[in-house]
Amino acid sequence: MRLYRIWVAAVLCLLPVTRADVRNCQCDVTQPATLDARECSLCKEAEKHPADIQFFFVRDANPNKPNRWLALPRVHGNRPQQLSDMTPQDRAAYWKAAFDKAREMWGQDWGIALNSTERRTQCHLHVHIGKLLPGSEDDRFVLADSPETIPVPTEGGGIWVHPVGPKYHVHLDEPAGELKLQR
């Protein structure tokens, strides 16, 4: 038991070291060396795509999430990027693109999540696309009729969305909405 407590204490002490902090992101696409930081790897990925595309998709590189995709805007916003940085039209187009990819992958059993800034490990805006875990639904949601009516989370707040019939349940201020998705 004592050894177990020591092990847990050691892991907890190392967590801040192993986790990126995107709140002070230093990514700068004009200085490629800054994109080598762990929290800037999606900015680096965005630079590999043509400038004339609006959004792109990549598989989640985390080996613990083999069924997950990410949807990213090609443009770089403020550091760290937030949904609120986008125009309402771009935000609706982003949601629609992510929803289309989710439907392609999982029919109507999908969910999309943006973790809060404190929980994100990447500066570049990205939403997680995955199969919704059964039993994830709760009663704290806003009903949205379309991608255009999905509210913007509070600055730095998380959000997760999933379909219910022709509408969407939008769960705001969820720090780690990606936990509602199959790994």
Phi and psi in degrees as GROMACS dihedral restraints (atoms count N, CA, C in turn):
[ dihedral_restraints ]
;  ai    aj    ak    al  type     phi  dphi    fc
    3     4     5     6     1   -63.4    20    10
    4     5     6     7     1   -42.4    20    10
    6     7     8     9     1   -62.1    20    10
    7     8     9    10     1   -39.1    20    10
    9    10    11    12     1   -62.2    20    10
   10    11    12    13     1   -44.1    20    10
   12    13    14    15     1   -63.1    20    10
   13    14    15    16     1   -39.9    20    10
   15    16    17    18     1   -64.3    20    10
   16    17    18    19     1   -43.3    20    10
   18    19    20    21     1   -62.4    20    10
   19    20    21    22     1   -46.5    20    10
   21    22    23    24     1   -61.1    20    10
   22    23    24    25     1   -43.7    20    10
   24    25    26    27     1   -61.5    20    10
   25    26    27    28     1   -40.9    20    10
   27    28    29    30     1   -64.3    20    10
   28    29    30    31     1   -43.6    20    10
   30    31    32    33     1   -63.2    20    10
   31    32    33    34     1   -45.0    20    10
   33    34    35    36     1   -63.3    20    10
   34    35    36    37     1   -34.6    20    10
   36    37    38    39     1   -69.1    20    10
   37    38    39    40     1   -31.9    20    10
   39    40    41    42     1   -84.0    20    10
   40    41    42    43     1   -17.3    20    10
   42    43    44    45     1   -53.1    20    10
   43    44    45    46     1   -48.1    20    10
   45    46    47    48     1   -61.1    20    10
   46    47    48    49     1   -28.3    20    10
   48    49    50    51     1   -74.1    20    10
   49    50    51    52     1   -35.6    20    10
   51    52    53    54     1   -88.8    20    10
   52    53    54    55     1    -8.0    20    10
   54    55    56    57     1  -104.4    20    10
   55    56    57    58     1   132.8    20    10
   57    58    59    60     1   -73.2    20    10
   58    59    60    61     1   150.0    20    10
   60    61    62    63     1  -118.7    20    10
   61    62    63    64     1   106.6    20    10
   63    64    65    66     1   -86.0    20    10
   64    65    66    67     1    -4.7    20    10
   66    67    68    69     1   -65.9    20    10
   67    68    69    70     1   -22.3    20    10
   69    70    71    72     1  -119.7    20    10
   70    71    72    73     1    40.5    20    10
   72    73    74    75     1   -54.3    20    10
   73    74    75    76     1   136.2    20    10
   75    76    77    78     1  -114.4    20    10
   76    77    78    79     1    14.1    20    10
   78    79    80    81     1   -59.3    20    10
   79    80    81    82     1   134.9    20    10
   81    82    83    84     1  -146.9    20    10
   82    83    84    85     1   108.0    20    10
   84    85    86    87     1   -64.3    20    10
   85    86    87    88     1   -17.7    20    10
   87    88    89    90     1   -79.6    20    10
   88    89    90    91     1   -11.4    20    10
   90    91    92    93     1  -125.5    20    10
   91    92    93    94     1    85.0    20    10
   93    94    95    96     1   -51.2    20    10
   94    95    96    97     1   -29.5    20    10
   96    97    98    99     1   -61.9    20    10
   97    98    99   100     1   -28.6    20    10
   99   100   101   102     1   -69.2    20    10
  100   101   102   103     1   -20.3    20    10
  102   103   104   105     1   -80.2    20    10
  103   104   105   106     1    -2.4    20    10
  105   106   107   108     1   -79.4    20    10
  106   107   108   109     1   -13.8    20    10
  108   109   110   111     1   -65.9    20    10
  109   110   111   112     1   145.9    20    10
  111   112   113   114     1   -53.3    20    10
  112   113   114   115     1   -44.7    20    10
  114   115   116   117     1   -72.5    20    10
  115   116   117   118     1    -5.4    20    10
  117   118   119   120     1  -108.1    20    10
  118   119   120   121     1     6.3    20    10
  120   121   122   123     1   -65.0    20    10
  121   122   123   124     1   -29.0    20    10
  123   124   125   126     1   -76.9    20    10
  124   125   126   127     1   -27.7    20    10
  126   127   128   129     1   -63.6    20    10
  127   128   129   130     1   -42.4    20    10
  129   130   131   132     1   -62.5    20    10
  130   131   132   133     1   -41.5    20    10
  132   133   134   135     1   -62.8    20    10
  133   134   135   136     1   -41.8    20    10
  135   136   137   138     1   -60.3    20    10
  136   137   138   139     1   -36.0    20    10
  138   139   140   141     1   -67.6    20    10
  139   140   141   142     1   -17.4    20    10
  141   142   143   144     1   -79.0    20    10
  142   143   144   145     1   -13.5    20    10
  144   145   146   147     1   -99.1    20    10
  145   146   147   148     1   151.0    20    10
  147   148   149   150     1   -57.9    20    10
  148   149   150   151     1   144.3    20    10
  150   151   152   153     1   -68.1    20    10
  151   152   153   154     1   -18.1    20    10
  153   154   155   156     1   -89.8    20    10
  154   155   156   157     1     2.1    20    10
  156   157   158   159     1   -94.5    20    10
  157   158   159   160     1   150.4    20    10
  159   160   161   162     1   -89.0    20    10
  160   161   162   163     1   -41.9    20    10
  162   163   164   165     1  -139.8    20    10
  163   164   165   166     1   158.2    20    10
  165   166   167   168     1  -147.7    20    10
  166   167   168   169     1   166.2    20    10
  168   169   170   171     1  -125.7    20    10
  169   170   171   172     1   141.9    20    10
  171   172   173   174     1  -138.2    20    10
  172   173   174   175     1   151.3    20    10
  174   175   176   177     1   -68.7    20    10
  175   176   177   178     1   145.2    20    10
  177   178   179   180     1   -63.3    20    10
  178   179   180   181     1   128.4    20    10
  180   181   182   183     1   -77.1    20    10
  181   182   183   184     1   -12.4    20    10
  183   184   185   186     1   -70.2    20    10
  184   185   186   187     1   118.7    20    10
  186   187   188   189     1   -63.9    20    10
  187   188   189   190     1   -15.9    20    10
  189   190   191   192     1   -81.7    20    10
  190   191   192   193     1    -2.5    20    10
  192   193   194   195     1  -128.6    20    10
  193   194   195   196     1    61.0    20    10
  195   196   197   198     1   -67.0    20    10
  196   197   198   199     1   -17.1    20    10
  198   199   200   201     1  -102.6    20    10
  199   200   201   202     1    10.0    20    10
  201   202   203   204     1  -102.4    20    10
  202   203   204   205     1   141.7    20    10
  204   205   206   207     1  -118.5    20    10
  205   206   207   208     1   159.0    20    10
  207   208   209   210     1  -121.2    20    10
  208   209   210   211     1   140.3    20    10
  210   211   212   213     1  -111.2    20    10
  211   212   213   214     1   129.6    20    10
  213   214   215   216     1  -131.1    20    10
  214   215   216   217     1   142.8    20    10
  216   217   218   219     1   -75.7    20    10
  217   218   219   220     1   147.0    20    10
  219   220   221   222     1   -71.4    20    10
  220   221   222   223     1   -36.0    20    10
  222   223   224   225     1   -75.7    20    10
  223   224   225   226     1   154.3    20    10
  225   226   227   228     1   -98.8    20    10
  226   227   228   229     1   134.1    20    10
  228   229   230   231     1  -105.9    20    10
  229   230   231   232     1  -152.1    20    10
  231   232   233   234     1   -63.2    20    10
  232   233   234   235     1   164.7    20    10
  234   235   236   237     1  -109.1    20    10
  235   236   237   238     1   120.6    20    10
  237   238   239   240     1   -76.2    20    10
  238   239   240   241     1   152.8    20    10
  240   241   242   243     1   -67.9    20    10
  241   242   243   244     1   145.7    20    10
  243   244   245   246     1  -129.8    20    10
  244   245   246   247     1   157.2    20    10
  246   247   248   249     1   -58.5    20    10
  247   248   249   250     1   -34.7    20    10
  249   250   251   252     1   -66.0    20    10
  250   251   252   253     1   -14.6    20    10
  252   253   254   255     1   -72.1    20    10
  253   254   255   256     1   -21.7    20    10
  255   256   257   258     1   -84.5    20    10
  256   257   258   259     1   153.6    20    10
  258   259   260   261     1   -70.6    20    10
  259   260   261   262     1   158.6    20    10
  261   262   263   264     1   -56.0    20    10
  262   263   264   265     1   -37.3    20    10
  264   265   266   267     1   -66.8    20    10
  265   266   267   268     1   -44.0    20    10
  267   268   269   270     1   -66.9    20    10
  268   269   270   271     1   -38.1    20    10
  270   271   272   273     1   -64.0    20    10
  271   272   273   274     1   -44.3    20    10
  273   274   275   276     1   -62.6    20    10
  274   275   276   277     1   -41.2    20    10
  276   277   278   279     1   -65.2    20    10
  277   278   279   280     1   -37.0    20    10
  279   280   281   282     1   -64.1    20    10
  280   281   282   283     1   -48.8    20    10
  282   283   284   285     1   -58.8    20    10
  283   284   285   286     1   -45.1    20    10
  285   286   287   288     1   -61.6    20    10
  286   287   288   289     1   -44.3    20    10
  288   289   290   291     1   -61.3    20    10
  289   290   291   292     1   -43.7    20    10
  291   292   293   294     1   -65.9    20    10
  292   293   294   295     1   -40.9    20    10
  294   295   296   297     1   -63.2    20    10
  295   296   297   298     1   -42.6    20    10
  297   298   299   300     1   -60.6    20    10
  298   299   300   301     1   -43.9    20    10
  300   301   302   303     1   -64.0    20    10
  301   302   303   304     1   -42.4    20    10
  303   304   305   306     1   -62.0    20    10
  304   305   306   307     1   -44.6    20    10
  306   307   308   309     1   -62.9    20    10
  307   308   309   310     1   -40.0    20    10
  309   310   311   312     1   -59.7    20    10
  310   311   312   313     1   -38.0    20    10
  312   313   314   315     1   -84.6    20    10
  313   314   315   316     1   -40.5    20    10
  315   316   317   318     1  -133.1    20    10
  316   317   318   319     1    19.0    20    10
  318   319   320   321     1    61.3    20    10
  319   320   321   322     1  -123.6    20    10
  321   322   323   324     1  -101.5    20    10
  322   323   324   325     1     7.1    20    10
  324   325   326   327     1   -99.7    20    10
  325   326   327   328     1    35.1    20    10
  327   328   329   330     1  -105.9    20    10
  328   329   330   331     1   165.0    20    10
  330   331   332   333     1  -145.1    20    10
  331   332   333   334     1   153.4    20    10
  333   334   335   336     1  -130.1    20    10
  334   335   336   337     1   136.0    20    10
  336   337   338   339     1  -138.5    20    10
  337   338   339   340     1   140.8    20    10
  339   340   341   342     1  -117.5    20    10
  340   341   342   343     1   119.0    20    10
  342   343   344   345     1   -73.7    20    10
  343   344   345   346     1   156.1    20    10
  345   346   347   348     1   -63.8    20    10
  346   347   348   349     1   160.0    20    10
  348   349   350   351     1   -56.2    20    10
  349   350   351   352     1   -39.5    20    10
  351   352   353   354     1   -65.9    20    10
  352   353   354   355     1   -25.8    20    10
  354   355   356   357     1   -97.8    20    10
  355   356   357   358     1   -11.4    20    10
  357   358   359   360     1   -74.0    20    10
  358   359   360   361     1   149.3    20    10
  360   361   362   363     1  -112.2    20    10
  361   362   363   364     1     2.7    20    10
  363   364   365   366     1  -132.4    20    10
  364   365   366   367     1   139.7    20    10
  366   367   368   369     1   -71.6    20    10
  367   368   369   370     1   -40.1    20    10
  369   370   371   372     1   -69.5    20    10
  370   371   372   373     1   132.5    20    10
  372   373   374   375     1   -57.0    20    10
  373   374   375   376     1   134.7    20    10
  375   376   377   378     1  -158.9    20    10
  376   377   378   379     1   145.1    20    10
  378   379   380   381     1  -113.2    20    10
  379   380   381   382     1   146.2    20    10
  381   382   383   384     1   -87.4    20    10
  382   383   384   385     1   133.5    20    10
  384   385   386   387     1  -116.5    20    10
  385   386   387   388     1   124.9    20    10
  387   388   389   390     1  -159.1    20    10
  388   389   390   391     1   176.6    20    10
  390   391   392   393     1   -77.1    20    10
  391   392   393   394     1   131.0    20    10
  393   394   395   396     1   -68.4    20    10
  394   395   396   397     1   131.4    20    10
  396   397   398   399     1   -71.4    20    10
  397   398   399   400     1   134.4    20    10
  399   400   401   402     1   -58.5    20    10
  400   401   402   403     1   141.2    20    10
  402   403   404   405     1    81.4    20    10
  403   404   405   406     1     7.5    20    10
  405   406   407   408     1   -77.3    20    10
  406   407   408   409     1   -24.7    20    10
  408   409   410   411     1   -61.5    20    10
  409   410   411   412     1   142.7    20    10
  411   412   413   414     1  -135.4    20    10
  412   413   414   415     1  -179.0    20    10
  414   415   416   417     1   -94.3    20    10
  415   416   417   418     1    11.1    20    10
  417   418   419   420     1  -101.4    20    10
  418   419   420   421     1    81.0    20    10
  420   421   422   423     1  -146.1    20    10
  421   422   423   424     1   162.4    20    10
  423   424   425   426     1  -111.1    20    10
  424   425   426   427     1   138.6    20    10
  426   427   428   429     1   -89.6    20    10
  427   428   429   430     1   126.3    20    10
  429   430   431   432     1  -116.5    20    10
  430   431   432   433     1   138.8    20    10
  432   433   434   435     1   -82.6    20    10
  433   434   435   436     1   -26.0    20    10
  435   436   437   438     1  -159.4    20    10
  436   437   438   439     1   168.8    20    10
  438   439   440   441     1   -57.2    20    10
  439   440   441   442     1   -31.6    20    10
  441   442   443   444     1   -66.9    20    10
  442   443   444   445     1   -24.5    20    10
  444   445   446   447     1  -100.6    20    10
  445   446   447   448     1     7.6    20    10
  447   448   449   450     1   -73.6    20    10
  448   449   450   451     1   122.7    20    10
  450   451   452   453     1   -69.4    20    10
  451   452   453   454     1   156.2    20    10
  453   454   455   456     1   -86.6    20    10
  454   455   456   457     1   131.0    20    10
  456   457   458   459     1   -65.5    20    10
  457   458   459   460     1   160.9    20    10
  459   460   461   462     1   -55.8    20    10
  460   461   462   463     1   155.3    20    10
  462   463   464   465     1   -51.7    20    10
  463   464   465   466     1   119.2    20    10
  465   466   467   468     1    83.8    20    10
  466   467   468   469     1    -3.3    20    10
  468   469   470   471     1   -81.1    20    10
  469   470   471   472     1   157.8    20    10
  471   472   473   474     1   -93.4    20    10
  472   473   474   475     1   168.8    20    10
  474   475   476   477     1  -156.6    20    10
  475   476   477   478     1   145.4    20    10
  477   478   479   480     1  -138.8    20    10
  478   479   480   481     1   146.7    20    10
  480   481   482   483     1  -134.9    20    10
  481   482   483   484     1   143.6    20    10
  483   484   485   486     1  -151.6    20    10
  484   485   486   487     1   156.0    20    10
  486   487   488   489     1   -79.9    20    10
  487   488   489   490     1   147.2    20    10
  489   490   491   492     1  -138.1    20    10
  490   491   492   493     1   100.5    20    10
  492   493   494   495     1    62.8    20    10
  493   494   495   496     1  -134.9    20    10
  495   496   497   498     1   -85.5    20    10
  496   497   498   499     1     0.8    20    10
  498   499   500   501     1  -114.1    20    10
  499   500   501   502     1  -174.4    20    10
  501   502   503   504     1  -133.1    20    10
  502   503   504   505     1   137.5    20    10
  504   505   506   507     1   -92.3    20    10
  505   506   507   508     1   125.7    20    10
  507   508   509   510     1  -114.5    20    10
  508   509   510   511     1   117.0    20    10
  510   511   512   513     1  -103.7    20    10
  511   512   513   514     1   109.6    20    10
  513   514   515   516     1   -93.0    20    10
  514   515   516   517     1   158.9    20    10
  516   517   518   519     1    54.3    20    10
  517   518   519   520     1    41.3    20    10
  519   520   521   522     1  -101.9    20    10
  520   521   522   523     1   110.1    20    10
  522   523   524   525     1   -58.9    20    10
  523   524   525   526     1   -40.1    20    10
  525   526   527   528     1  -132.8    20    10
  526   527   528   529     1    64.1    20    10
  528   529   530   531     1   -58.9    20    10
  529   530   531   532     1   -24.2    20    10
  531   532   533   534     1   -62.2    20    10
  532   533   534   535     1   -18.2    20    10
  534   535   536   537     1   -69.4    20    10
  535   536   537   538     1   -10.9    20    10
  537   538   539   540     1   -84.1    20    10
  538   539   540   541     1    -3.7    20    10
  540   541   542   543     1  -109.7    20    10
  541   542   543   544     1   147.0    20    10
  543   544   545   546     1   -60.5    20    10
  544   545   546   547     1   140.4    20    10
